Amino acid sequence: MFRLMHLIQVSFFLVFALAACSDNGSKNSVSFSGRQLLVNSHPYIIKGICYHPVPKGTNHRSFKNLPADLALMKEAGINTIRVYSPLDDRAVLDQIHHAGIRLIVGFGYNQNGYFDILSGSFAEYIKTYKNHPAIFFWEFGNEYNYHPEWFEGDIRNWYLALDKAAQITHSIDPDHPVSTAHGELPDSLALAMCPEIDIWGMNVYRWDNPAEIFREWEKRSEKPMYLSEAGADSYMTVSAKGYKQGVNEMAQADATQNILQIIFQNKRICSGTTLFAFSDEWWKAGNNETQDAGGWAPGTSGVPYDGAANEEFWGIVDIDRNKKIVFETVRDFFKRNQ
């Protein structure tokens, strides 16, 4: 543990030096009034999507299809994109901004020095792009609370690094909040160790009804929150609840409709959601040249309606960008809730 903490301390010392010489200011200020998320002082509800566009036959994302993807997102009423790692391409950020969509930028802990937390290089990215009008807020980690083994068996090491990263980010960029994508409801340890987190993202899979998490959060914290992942896949591992086994787009559409309805009924507590996900991801469960059933992710036994996360079937469009039934569901719901 000493070696890990020494690396963290050295990294953050270097980052503070970088932050001290950073410039400040942004024309696109994000703030809060109580639990209410504000953009340039106006209320904002996240009608978002998780976006990790990996083409067939590869494990690496590509933005060659971005113009067509943005057109589909606009058609669906999506106003926010959440990505799991930084987009180090100003032209890509420009396209997102020109589409009228805001970007939640995610950072990993150890990404071999690529704008990650361990090396402290995330601060270089924030300094470079903090004034870009596409930037909405910064987000550190994705369900890391499920993985103490990544932090020498002690999840407190993660929370310590997370809170320091948030503190540094605030010193560089006072105009954009800091979040984390936590697996399910944060416990008292997470909240106590991470006071610098402004808005808590939560990846929540509670069948087709996440209502209870909003009541739980209201009792636990006065801070804003949003669902950084929610939704359903379009494959039924078994027949259940009247939905047949196999590819089943109607099960996905019905579940998503119910989830969105509950989220928007709780706007007093919840600032919206970034649904998982934009397109099917063939790289997750088997041969990346084919779409395979199966796969596994922690905390997803509540996936409707079979309790199984078929990892390659979560898109609102398929990998060729054909609209699934759920696309129409999302579009109709977001358009009705302007």
KEKE-3310 file (N, C-alpha, C; in steps of 0.2 Angstrom, whole numbers, plus 5000, padded with zeros to 4 digits):
npx = (5004:5010:5018:5009:5002:5012:5015:5003:5004:5015:5011:5000:5006:5014:5003:4997:5006:5005:4992:4992:4997:4987:4975:4959:4941:4926:4914:4903:4895:4892:4882:4874:4858:4853:4848:4846:4852:4861:4864:4872:4865:4852:4839:4843:4840:4846:4846:4852:4865:4876:4891:4901:4909:4913:4918:4914:4924:4934:4942:4943:4938:4930:4928:4923:4911:4904:4897:4885:4880:4878:4867:4857:4856:4852:4839:4833:4831:4842:4852:4864:4880:4889:4905:4918:4931:4943:4941:4953:4953:4950:4942:4933:4926:4922:4912:4902:4898:4893:4882:4874:4875:4880:4895:4900:4914:4924:4936:4949:4957:4970:4977:4988:4995:4988:4980:4976:4971:4981:4994:4992:4990:4977:4974:4981:4973:4961:4965:4968:4956:4946:4939:4932:4916:4909:4910:4903:4903:4916:4921:4925:4931:4922:4911:4921:4920:4916:4928:4939:4951:4958:4965:4974:4967:4959:4947:4946:4958:4955:4944:4951:4960:4951:4944:4955:4958:4946:4947:4959:4954:4944:4952:4958:4948:4935:4922:4915:4907:4912:4911:4907:4905:4897:4895:4879:4870:4880:4889:4891:4904:4910:4904:4908:4922:4923:4921:4923:4916:4904:4892:4884:4885:4876:4876:4863:4853:4839:4828:4814:4811:4817:4814:4815:4829:4830:4822:4831:4843:4839:4837:4850:4859:4862:4866:4867:4861:4863:4857:4870:4871:4858:4844:4840:4844:4842:4840:4834:4838:4831:4814:4803:4791:4782:4789:4798:4812:4828:4832:4824:4817:4806:4805:4816:4812:4800:4804:4813:4805:4797:4807:4812:4801:4800:4811:4810:4799:4804:4812:4814:4824:4833:4844:4842:4847:4860:4857:4861:4864:4872:4875:4875:4888:4899:4911:4912:4908:4912:4917:4923:4918:4906:4889:4886:4878:4877:4890:4895:4893:4896:4884:4872:4862:4849:4844:4831:4821:4825:4836:4849:4863:4866:4879:4881:4870:4864:4862:4852:4852:4857:4873:4875:4868:4855:4839:4832:4817:4817:4823:4813:4805:4813:4815:4802:4799:4809:4806:4794:4796:4802)
npy = (4994:5006:5009:5012:5023:5032:5034:5040:5052:5058:5060:5069:5080:5085:5088:5098:5108:5110:5115:5127:5136:5137:5144:5153:5152:5152:5152:5144:5141:5129:5125:5124:5124:5121:5105:5106:5106:5118:5127:5140:5147:5143:5130:5113:5097:5081:5073:5060:5050:5036:5034:5025:5022:5008:5000:4985:4971:4976:4982:4995:5012:5022:5038:5040:5039:5049:5061:5056:5049:5059:5065:5056:5056:5069:5068:5059:5067:5069:5077:5076:5068:5055:5050:5037:5039:5052:5063:5067:5077:5091:5094:5084:5087:5100:5096:5090:5100:5109:5102:5105:5098:5092:5087:5074:5071:5057:5050:5038:5028:5021:5022:5019:5031:5039:5053:5050:5046:5041:5045:5058:5065:5068:5081:5089:5087:5093:5107:5110:5109:5115:5127:5124:5124:5113:5105:5099:5092:5085:5068:5055:5039:5023:5014:5009:5006:4993:4986:4984:4976:4982:4992:4988:4980:4988:4999:5012:5018:5021:5030:5040:5044:5048:5059:5068:5070:5077:5088:5095:5097:5106:5117:5120:5122:5131:5132:5120:5106:5092:5074:5057:5040:5030:5013:5009:5014:5026:5022:5026:5028:5031:5043:5051:5051:5058:5072:5082:5079:5085:5081:5066:5053:5038:5021:5012:4998:4992:4983:4988:4999:5011:5019:5018:5022:5035:5040:5034:5041:5054:5054:5051:5061:5078:5082:5085:5072:5060:5047:5039:5027:5018:5007:4995:4979:4971:4958:4942:4931:4920:4916:4927:4936:4937:4940:4934:4922:4926:4938:4952:4966:4973:4970:4978:4991:4993:4992:5002:5013:5013:5015:5028:5035:5035:5041:5054:5058:5060:5072:5082:5077:5070:5073:5069:5057:5047:5036:5019:5011:5020:5013:4995:4985:4975:4970:4965:4952:4941:4935:4948:4951:4946:4947:4942:4933:4934:4938:4949:4960:4968:4971:4970:4961:4965:4968:4971:4960:4948:4947:4946:4953:4955:4959:4964:4970:4982:4994:5008:5009:4998:4990:4994:5005:5005:5009:5003:4997:5003:5016:5024:5025:5032:5044:5049:5050:5059:5070:5074:5079:5092)
npz = (5000:5003:4992:4982:4988:4989:4975:4971:4979:4974:4961:4962:4968:4957:4949:4956:4954:4940:4940:4946:4937:4928:4917:4920:4919:4909:4896:4898:4910:4923:4937:4953:4961:4976:4974:4960:4944:4934:4919:4914:4923:4920:4922:4920:4913:4912:4897:4892:4884:4885:4877:4867:4854:4846:4832:4821:4823:4830:4846:4849:4850:4838:4829:4817:4812:4818:4813:4808:4819:4828:4822:4823:4837:4840:4833:4842:4853:4862:4874:4880:4880:4887:4890:4892:4893:4889:4875:4865:4854:4846:4835:4835:4847:4843:4834:4842:4850:4840:4837:4847:4859:4875:4884:4895:4902:4905:4916:4918:4931:4931:4916:4909:4909:4900:4901:4914:4932:4941:4935:4936:4924:4920:4923:4914:4903:4907:4909:4896:4889:4896:4893:4882:4873:4872:4884:4898:4912:4922:4925:4936:4936:4934:4942:4951:4964:4965:4964:4973:4972:4963:4970:4979:4988:4996:4996:5001:4996:4983:4985:4992:4981:4972:4978:4979:4966:4962:4970:4964:4951:4954:4957:4945:4936:4939:4934:4930:4936:4946:4945:4949:4943:4951:4956:4959:4975:4984:4999:5016:5019:5006:5004:5015:5013:5001:4999:4990:4978:4967:4960:4961:4951:4947:4943:4939:4941:4943:4940:4931:4938:4946:4957:4971:4974:4973:4984:4994:4992:4995:5009:5012:5007:5003:4991:4973:4961:4947:4936:4930:4922:4916:4910:4898:4890:4874:4873:4878:4890:4895:4893:4900:4911:4900:4889:4876:4875:4868:4854:4858:4856:4860:4874:4879:4875:4882:4895:4896:4894:4906:4915:4912:4914:4928:4932:4927:4934:4946:4946:4956:4964:4956:4943:4930:4917:4909:4897:4895:4881:4867:4855:4850:4856:4850:4855:4867:4873:4866:4850:4841:4829:4827:4834:4850:4863:4881:4892:4906:4920:4935:4948:4940:4941:4942:4929:4918:4908:4913:4922:4917:4910:4894:4886:4873:4868:4871:4864:4858:4845:4833:4829:4816:4815:4813:4819:4834:4842:4854:4851:4846:4857:4866:4859:4858:4871:4876:4868:4872:4884:4886)
capx = (5000:5015:5021:5003:5001:5018:5014:4998:5006:5020:5007:4996:5011:5015:4997:4995:5011:5002:4985:4994:4999:4982:4970:4953:4936:4923:4908:4898:4896:4888:4881:4868:4854:4851:4849:4845:4857:4860:4868:4872:4859:4845:4838:4845:4839:4851:4843:4858:4866:4882:4893:4908:4908:4918:4916:4914:4930:4940:4941:4945:4932:4932:4923:4922:4904:4901:4891:4878:4878:4875:4861:4853:4855:4847:4833:4831:4831:4847:4856:4870:4884:4894:4910:4921:4938:4944:4942:4958:4952:4946:4937:4927:4923:4918:4906:4898:4896:4889:4876:4870:4875:4885:4899:4902:4921:4926:4944:4951:4962:4976:4976:4995:4997:4984:4975:4973:4972:4987:4999:4990:4989:4970:4974:4983:4967:4956:4968:4968:4949:4940:4935:4928:4909:4905:4912:4898:4907:4921:4919:4931:4930:4916:4910:4927:4918:4915:4934:4944:4957:4962:4968:4978:4962:4957:4943:4948:4963:4951:4941:4956:4962:4945:4943:4960:4957:4941:4950:4963:4950:4941:4957:4960:4942:4929:4916:4912:4907:4915:4906:4910:4900:4897:4890:4873:4870:4886:4888:4893:4911:4911:4902:4913:4929:4923:4917:4924:4912:4898:4886:4885:4882:4875:4874:4858:4849:4834:4823:4812:4808:4823:4811:4818:4835:4829:4821:4837:4847:4836:4839:4857:4863:4858:4869:4863:4863:4860:4859:4875:4869:4851:4841:4839:4846:4837:4841:4831:4842:4826:4808:4800:4786:4778:4794:4801:4819:4831:4832:4818:4817:4800:4806:4820:4808:4795:4808:4816:4799:4796:4813:4812:4795:4801:4817:4807:4794:4808:4816:4816:4830:4837:4845:4842:4851:4863:4855:4866:4870:4869:4875:4877:4895:4901:4918:4911:4906:4915:4921:4920:4916:4899:4885:4886:4874:4881:4894:4894:4895:4894:4878:4867:4857:4842:4842:4825:4817:4828:4841:4855:4866:4869:4883:4882:4864:4862:4861:4846:4853:4862:4880:4875:4865:4848:4835:4828:4811:4818:4825:4807:4803:4817:4814:4795:4799:4813:4803:4788:4799:4807)
capy = (5000:5012:5011:5015:5029:5036:5036:5045:5058:5061:5062:5075:5086:5087:5091:5105:5113:5112:5118:5134:5140:5137:5150:5151:5155:5148:5155:5139:5139:5124:5126:5120:5128:5115:5099:5108:5107:5124:5129:5147:5149:5140:5123:5108:5090:5077:5068:5058:5043:5033:5033:5022:5019:5003:4997:4978:4968:4979:4984:5002:5016:5027:5043:5041:5039:5054:5065:5052:5047:5065:5067:5051:5058:5075:5066:5056:5072:5068:5083:5075:5062:5053:5045:5034:5041:5058:5064:5072:5079:5097:5093:5080:5091:5105:5093:5089:5107:5112:5098:5107:5092:5093:5081:5072:5068:5052:5048:5032:5028:5019:5021:5019:5038:5043:5057:5046:5049:5039:5049:5065:5068:5071:5089:5092:5088:5098:5113:5111:5109:5117:5132:5122:5125:5106:5102:5099:5091:5080:5062:5051:5032:5020:5008:5007:5004:4986:4983:4985:4973:4987:4997:4984:4977:4993:5004:5018:5020:5024:5036:5045:5047:5052:5066:5073:5072:5082:5095:5097:5099:5112:5122:5122:5124:5132:5133:5114:5102:5085:5069:5050:5036:5025:5007:5009:5020:5027:5021:5032:5028:5035:5050:5054:5052:5062:5079:5087:5077:5090:5078:5059:5048:5031:5016:5008:4993:4989:4980:4993:5004:5014:5024:5018:5025:5043:5041:5032:5046:5060:5053:5050:5066:5084:5084:5083:5066:5058:5040:5039:5022:5015:5005:4987:4976:4969:4950:4939:4925:4916:4919:4929:4941:4938:4941:4927:4921:4928:4945:4955:4973:4975:4970:4983:4997:4993:4993:5009:5018:5013:5018:5035:5038:5035:5046:5061:5059:5062:5077:5086:5073:5067:5078:5065:5051:5045:5029:5014:5014:5022:5008:4989:4984:4968:4968:4964:4946:4935:4937:4955:4951:4944:4949:4936:4934:4933:4944:4950:4966:4968:4975:4971:4956:4968:4970:4968:4956:4941:4947:4945:4958:4953:4965:4966:4971:4988:5000:5011:5007:4992:4992:4997:5012:5004:5010:4998:5000:5008:5022:5028:5026:5037:5050:5051:5053:5065:5076:5076:5082:5098)
capz = (5000:5004:4986:4979:4991:4987:4968:4971:4982:4969:4955:4964:4969:4950:4946:4959:4951:4934:4941:4949:4932:4923:4916:4922:4915:4904:4894:4898:4917:4926:4944:4956:4966:4979:4970:4953:4939:4931:4914:4913:4927:4918:4924:4915:4915:4907:4893:4889:4882:4885:4870:4866:4847:4844:4826:4821:4822:4834:4853:4849:4848:4832:4829:4810:4811:4823:4811:4807:4826:4831:4819:4827:4844:4839:4832:4848:4858:4867:4874:4883:4879:4892:4887:4897:4892:4886:4868:4864:4847:4846:4830:4838:4852:4840:4831:4847:4852:4835:4837:4852:4864:4880:4885:4901:4900:4910:4917:4922:4937:4928:4909:4906:4908:4896:4905:4920:4939:4944:4933:4936:4918:4918:4924:4907:4898:4909:4907:4888:4886:4901:4890:4876:4875:4873:4890:4903:4918:4923:4929:4938:4937:4933:4946:4954:4971:4964:4962:4978:4970:4959:4974:4985:4992:5001:4992:5003:4992:4978:4987:4993:4975:4969:4981:4977:4959:4962:4973:4959:4946:4956:4957:4938:4932:4944:4931:4928:4942:4946:4947:4948:4941:4956:4956:4964:4980:4988:5006:5021:5018:5000:5005:5020:5010:4994:5000:4984:4972:4967:4958:4961:4946:4949:4938:4943:4937:4948:4935:4927:4943:4950:4961:4978:4975:4974:4992:4998:4991:4998:5016:5013:5005:5000:4985:4967:4958:4941:4934:4925:4918:4917:4904:4897:4884:4869:4872:4884:4891:4896:4893:4907:4911:4894:4884:4873:4874:4861:4853:4860:4856:4864:4881:4880:4874:4888:4902:4896:4895:4913:4919:4910:4917:4935:4933:4926:4940:4952:4945:4962:4967:4951:4937:4923:4916:4902:4896:4892:4878:4860:4849:4852:4857:4849:4857:4875:4875:4862:4844:4840:4822:4828:4840:4855:4869:4886:4895:4913:4923:4942:4950:4935:4941:4941:4922:4916:4912:4914:4927:4914:4906:4888:4885:4866:4865:4875:4860:4856:4838:4832:4827:4809:4816:4812:4825:4837:4844:4860:4849:4846:4864:4869:4855:4860:4878:4877:4865:4876:4891:4884)
cpx = (5004:5016:5015:5002:5006:5017:5009:5000:5011:5016:5003:5000:5012:5009:4995:5000:5008:4996:4987:4995:4993:4978:4963:4947:4933:4916:4902:4898:4890:4888:4875:4864:4850:4853:4848:4851:4856:4865:4867:4866:4852:4845:4840:4843:4843:4846:4848:4859:4874:4885:4900:4908:4913:4915:4917:4922:4936:4937:4942:4939:4935:4926:4922:4915:4900:4896:4884:4876:4875:4868:4855:4851:4851:4840:4829:4830:4836:4851:4863:4873:4888:4899:4915:4929:4938:4944:4947:4958:4948:4941:4931:4923:4919:4912:4901:4894:4891:4882:4871:4870:4881:4888:4901:4909:4923:4934:4944:4956:4969:4975:4983:4997:4993:4978:4972:4974:4978:4993:4998:4989:4982:4970:4976:4977:4962:4959:4967:4961:4944:4936:4931:4921:4906:4906:4906:4900:4911:4919:4924:4929:4923:4915:4916:4925:4917:4922:4940:4951:4961:4966:4970:4973:4958:4953:4944:4953:4960:4948:4945:4959:4957:4944:4949:4960:4952:4943:4954:4959:4946:4946:4959:4954:4936:4922:4912:4912:4911:4911:4910:4904:4901:4892:4885:4874:4876:4884:4891:4900:4913:4909:4906:4919:4929:4919:4917:4919:4905:4892:4888:4881:4882:4873:4870:4854:4845:4828:4821:4809:4814:4820:4814:4824:4835:4827:4827:4842:4845:4838:4846:4862:4859:4861:4865:4866:4860:4861:4863:4874:4862:4849:4841:4842:4841:4838:4838:4835:4837:4819:4805:4796:4783:4783:4798:4809:4822:4831:4825:4818:4811:4801:4811:4816:4803:4799:4811:4811:4798:4801:4813:4806:4796:4806:4814:4802:4798:4814:4818:4823:4835:4838:4845:4846:4855:4862:4861:4862:4867:4869:4877:4885:4897:4907:4917:4911:4909:4918:4918:4918:4908:4896:4884:4882:4879:4885:4892:4896:4892:4888:4873:4862:4850:4840:4836:4825:4819:4834:4848:4857:4869:4872:4883:4875:4860:4860:4854:4846:4857:4869:4880:4871:4857:4844:4831:4822:4812:4820:4818:4804:4807:4816:4807:4795:4803:4810:4797:4790:4804:4809)
cpy = (5006:5014:5014:5022:5034:5038:5041:5052:5062:5064:5069:5081:5089:5091:5098:5110:5115:5116:5126:5138:5140:5143:5148:5154:5151:5152:5150:5137:5134:5125:5123:5125:5122:5109:5100:5109:5113:5125:5136:5150:5147:5133:5119:5101:5086:5072:5065:5051:5042:5032:5031:5018:5014:4999:4989:4976:4971:4980:4991:5006:5020:5032:5045:5042:5045:5058:5062:5050:5053:5067:5062:5054:5064:5073:5063:5061:5072:5075:5083:5068:5061:5048:5043:5035:5047:5058:5069:5074:5085:5097:5089:5084:5097:5102:5092:5095:5110:5108:5100:5102:5094:5087:5080:5068:5063:5051:5042:5033:5027:5017:5022:5027:5042:5047:5054:5049:5047:5043:5056:5069:5071:5078:5092:5093:5093:5105:5115:5112:5112:5123:5130:5121:5118:5103:5104:5098:5086:5074:5057:5044:5030:5013:5005:5004:4996:4982:4985:4982:4977:4992:4994:4982:4982:4999:5011:5022:5024:5030:5042:5049:5051:5059:5071:5075:5078:5089:5098:5100:5106:5118:5124:5125:5125:5132:5126:5109:5095:5080:5062:5046:5030:5019:5007:5015:5020:5026:5027:5033:5033:5042:5054:5056:5056:5068:5083:5085:5082:5086:5070:5056:5041:5027:5011:5004:4989:4988:4986:4999:5006:5019:5024:5022:5032:5044:5039:5038:5053:5060:5053:5057:5072:5086:5082:5076:5065:5051:5040:5032:5019:5012:4997:4985:4973:4961:4947:4932:4919:4919:4921:4935:4942:4939:4935:4928:4923:4935:4947:4962:4976:4975:4976:4990:4998:4995:5000:5014:5019:5017:5026:5039:5039:5041:5053:5063:5061:5067:5082:5083:5072:5072:5075:5059:5051:5038:5025:5010:5016:5017:5001:4988:4977:4966:4966:4957:4940:4938:4943:4956:4949:4947:4942:4938:4932:4939:4945:4956:4966:4973:4975:4965:4959:4970:4967:4965:4949:4941:4946:4951:4955:4959:4968:4969:4977:4994:5002:5010:5002:4995:4995:5003:5011:5005:5004:5001:5005:5015:5027:5029:5032:5044:5053:5054:5059:5071:5079:5080:5087:5102)
cpz = (5000:4997:4982:4981:4989:4980:4968:4974:4977:4963:4957:4966:4962:4947:4949:4956:4944:4935:4943:4943:4926:4923:4919:4918:4910:4902:4895:4905:4919:4934:4946:4960:4970:4975:4962:4949:4935:4925:4913:4917:4925:4920:4918:4917:4909:4904:4889:4887:4883:4878:4870:4859:4845:4837:4826:4820:4826:4841:4854:4847:4842:4831:4821:4808:4815:4820:4810:4814:4829:4828:4822:4834:4844:4838:4838:4854:4864:4867:4878:4881:4885:4889:4893:4898:4888:4878:4867:4856:4847:4841:4832:4843:4849:4836:4836:4849:4846:4834:4842:4858:4868:4881:4892:4900:4906:4910:4921:4927:4934:4920:4905:4905:4903:4899:4911:4927:4942:4942:4934:4930:4916:4919:4918:4903:4900:4908:4900:4886:4890:4898:4884:4877:4875:4880:4895:4910:4917:4927:4930:4940:4935:4936:4949:4961:4971:4964:4967:4976:4966:4963:4981:4990:4997:4997:4995:4999:4986:4980:4989:4986:4971:4972:4980:4970:4958:4964:4968:4953:4947:4955:4950:4935:4937:4941:4929:4934:4941:4948:4947:4947:4946:4955:4961:4969:4984:4995:5010:5020:5012:5001:5010:5017:5004:4995:4994:4978:4973:4965:4958:4955:4949:4944:4941:4939:4942:4944:4931:4932:4948:4956:4968:4979:4976:4982:4996:4998:4995:5006:5017:5012:5002:4993:4979:4965:4951:4940:4928:4920:4920:4910:4904:4891:4880:4868:4879:4884:4891:4895:4900:4906:4904:4888:4882:4874:4868:4860:4854:4861:4860:4871:4883:4880:4880:4894:4902:4897:4902:4917:4918:4914:4925:4936:4932:4931:4946:4951:4950:4965:4961:4945:4930:4923:4909:4901:4893:4887:4871:4855:4853:4851:4856:4852:4864:4877:4871:4856:4842:4832:4822:4834:4844:4861:4875:4889:4903:4916:4930:4943:4945:4935:4941:4934:4920:4909:4914:4919:4924:4909:4900:4885:4878:4863:4869:4871:4859:4848:4838:4830:4820:4809:4814:4819:4827:4839:4850:4857:4849:4853:4867:4866:4858:4867:4879:4874:4869:4882:4889:4890)
residu = (MET:PHE:ARG:LEU:MET:HIS:LEU:ILE:GLN:VAL:SER:PHE:PHE:LEU:VAL:PHE:ALA:LEU:ALA:ALA:CYS:SER:ASP:ASN:GLY:SER:LYS:ASN:SER:VAL:SER:PHE:SER:GLY:ARG:GLN:LEU:LEU:VAL:ASN:SER:HIS:PRO:TYR:ILE:ILE:LYS:GLY:ILE:CYS:TYR:HIS:PRO:VAL:PRO:LYS:GLY:THR:ASN:HIS:ARG:SER:PHE:LYS:ASN:LEU:PRO:ALA:ASP:LEU:ALA:LEU:MET:LYS:GLU:ALA:GLY:ILE:ASN:THR:ILE:ARG:VAL:TYR:SER:PRO:LEU:ASP:ASP:ARG:ALA:VAL:LEU:ASP:GLN:ILE:HIS:HIS:ALA:GLY:ILE:ARG:LEU:ILE:VAL:GLY:PHE:GLY:TYR:ASN:GLN:ASN:GLY:TYR:PHE:ASP:ILE:LEU:SER:GLY:SER:PHE:ALA:GLU:TYR:ILE:LYS:THR:TYR:LYS:ASN:HIS:PRO:ALA:ILE:PHE:PHE:TRP:GLU:PHE:GLY:ASN:GLU:TYR:ASN:TYR:HIS:PRO:GLU:TRP:PHE:GLU:GLY:ASP:ILE:ARG:ASN:TRP:TYR:LEU:ALA:LEU:ASP:LYS:ALA:ALA:GLN:ILE:THR:HIS:SER:ILE:ASP:PRO:ASP:HIS:PRO:VAL:SER:THR:ALA:HIS:GLY:GLU:LEU:PRO:ASP:SER:LEU:ALA:LEU:ALA:MET:CYS:PRO:GLU:ILE:ASP:ILE:TRP:GLY:MET:ASN:VAL:TYR:ARG:TRP:ASP:ASN:PRO:ALA:GLU:ILE:PHE:ARG:GLU:TRP:GLU:LYS:ARG:SER:GLU:LYS:PRO:MET:TYR:LEU:SER:GLU:ALA:GLY:ALA:ASP:SER:TYR:MET:THR:VAL:SER:ALA:LYS:GLY:TYR:LYS:GLN:GLY:VAL:ASN:GLU:MET:ALA:GLN:ALA:ASP:ALA:THR:GLN:ASN:ILE:LEU:GLN:ILE:ILE:PHE:GLN:ASN:LYS:ARG:ILE:CYS:SER:GLY:THR:THR:LEU:PHE:ALA:PHE:SER:ASP:GLU:TRP:TRP:LYS:ALA:GLY:ASN:ASN:GLU:THR:GLN:ASP:ALA:GLY:GLY:TRP:ALA:PRO:GLY:THR:SER:GLY:VAL:PRO:TYR:ASP:GLY:ALA:ALA:ASN:GLU:GLU:PHE:TRP:GLY:ILE:VAL:ASP:ILE:ASP:ARG:ASN:LYS:LYS:ILE:VAL:PHE:GLU:THR:VAL:ARG:ASP:PHE:PHE:LYS:ARG:ASN:GLN)
# end
